[in-house]
Structures are given as structure tokens and as C-alpha cells.
Amino acid sequence: METISVTAILKPKEQLADRLLVELQKVQEASKQEAGCLAYVLHQSIEDDTFVLHEKWQDMDALESHIASDHYQEYRNNIADLVSAREVFKLTVL
């Protein structure tokens, strides 16, 4: 089975970076406890309020289980009004 890497880039709406950070930290802690999570690292740009998540999952089943989890669904609902842009890249090593 092939590991799956995910890079998610989130830009908060103006003056909502602190609230977005709280939600990102909550989902990070819960996700790190999931079976199949090999890494879940949160970064913030030093140039603006952009957040970048780098995740690594054991395989596609682990990633799909993560996406279906209650804490991930709660996170997605909680950030809906906090982000101005969100890009997610699901990647595999060549």
C-alpha cells in the first residue's frame, strides 16, 4: 500500500486568523490520534496569516476514514465562515 500525503492551504478571512488557528489545533490533536496517521503538522506563513497543513497517511483507507471522522466533519463545519480560500492537494511520491 502506498502512503498518501496531503497538503492543505487555508487563508483566513480578515481578522479571523486566531479563530481559525484554534480550530486547526483542535483537528490536529484529534487527527494525530487516528490509526493510519503518520504525520499531521501545522505551519503558518511568516509573510501573512496563511496556514499550511502537511499530513501523511498510511494509505487511502486511512485518509478516507479521517475525512469521515466526526472530528474532521466538525472542523469543516466550524471553519466554513472563517476561511477565504482553501486548497487541498492529495499526493503520492513518484
C-alpha positions as CSV (number, residue, x, y, z in Angstrom):
1,M,0.0,0.0,0.0
2,E,1.1,3.5,-0.8
3,T,1.3,6.3,1.7
4,I,-0.7,9.4,0.9
5,S,0.5,12.9,1.7
6,V,-1.9,15.8,2.0
7,T,-1.1,19.5,1.8
8,A,-3.9,21.8,2.7
9,I,-3.5,25.6,2.4
10,L,-6.0,27.8,4.2
11,K,-6.3,31.6,4.1
12,P,-8.4,33.1,6.9
13,K,-10.8,35.9,6.4
14,E,-9.6,39.2,7.6
15,Q,-9.2,39.3,11.4
16,L,-10.2,35.6,11.8
17,A,-6.8,34.0,11.9
18,D,-6.9,33.4,15.6
19,R,-10.2,31.7,15.5
20,L,-9.1,29.5,12.5
21,L,-5.9,28.6,14.4
22,V,-7.9,27.3,17.3
23,E,-9.9,25.0,15.0
24,L,-6.8,23.8,13.2
25,Q,-5.1,23.0,16.5
26,K,-8.2,21.0,17.6
27,V,-8.4,18.9,14.5
28,Q,-4.6,18.4,14.5
29,E,-4.6,16.9,18.0
30,A,-7.6,14.6,17.2
31,S,-6.2,13.6,13.9
32,K,-2.8,12.7,15.3
33,Q,-4.5,10.0,17.4
34,E,-6.1,8.3,14.4
35,A,-5.0,4.9,13.2
36,G,-3.1,5.4,10.0
37,C,-1.9,8.9,10.7
38,L,1.8,9.0,10.2
39,A,2.2,12.8,10.5
40,Y,0.0,15.9,10.9
41,V,2.0,19.1,11.1
42,L,0.6,22.6,11.1
43,H,2.5,25.6,9.8
44,Q,1.8,29.3,9.5
45,S,3.4,31.6,6.9
46,I,5.9,34.1,8.2
47,E,4.6,36.5,5.5
48,D,0.8,36.5,6.2
49,D,-1.9,34.6,8.1
50,T,-1.9,31.6,5.7
51,F,-1.9,28.2,7.4
52,V,-0.5,25.1,5.8
53,L,-1.1,21.5,7.0
54,H,1.2,18.7,5.9
55,E,-0.3,15.3,6.6
56,K,0.9,11.8,5.9
57,W,-1.5,8.8,5.9
58,Q,-0.7,5.1,5.9
59,D,-2.9,4.6,2.8
60,M,-6.1,5.8,1.1
61,D,-8.3,3.9,3.5
62,A,-6.7,5.8,6.5
63,L,-7.3,9.1,4.7
64,E,-10.9,8.3,3.9
65,S,-11.5,7.2,7.5
66,H,-10.0,10.6,8.6
67,I,-12.3,12.5,6.2
68,A,-15.3,10.6,7.5
69,S,-14.4,11.1,11.2
70,D,-16.7,13.1,13.5
71,H,-13.9,15.5,14.5
72,Y,-13.0,16.2,10.9
73,Q,-16.6,16.9,9.9
74,E,-17.0,19.2,13.0
75,Y,-13.8,21.0,11.9
76,R,-15.1,21.5,8.4
77,N,-18.3,22.9,9.7
78,N,-16.5,25.2,12.2
79,I,-14.2,26.7,9.6
80,A,-16.8,27.3,6.9
81,D,-17.2,31.0,7.8
82,L,-13.5,31.5,8.8
83,V,-11.7,30.9,5.5
84,S,-11.5,33.0,2.4
85,A,-9.7,30.2,0.4
86,R,-8.9,26.6,0.9
87,E,-6.8,24.3,-1.4
88,V,-6.1,20.7,-0.7
89,F,-3.6,18.5,-2.6
90,K,-3.6,14.7,-2.1
91,L,-0.2,13.5,-3.2
92,T,1.8,10.3,-3.7
93,V,5.5,10.0,-4.1
94,L,6.8,9.3,-7.6
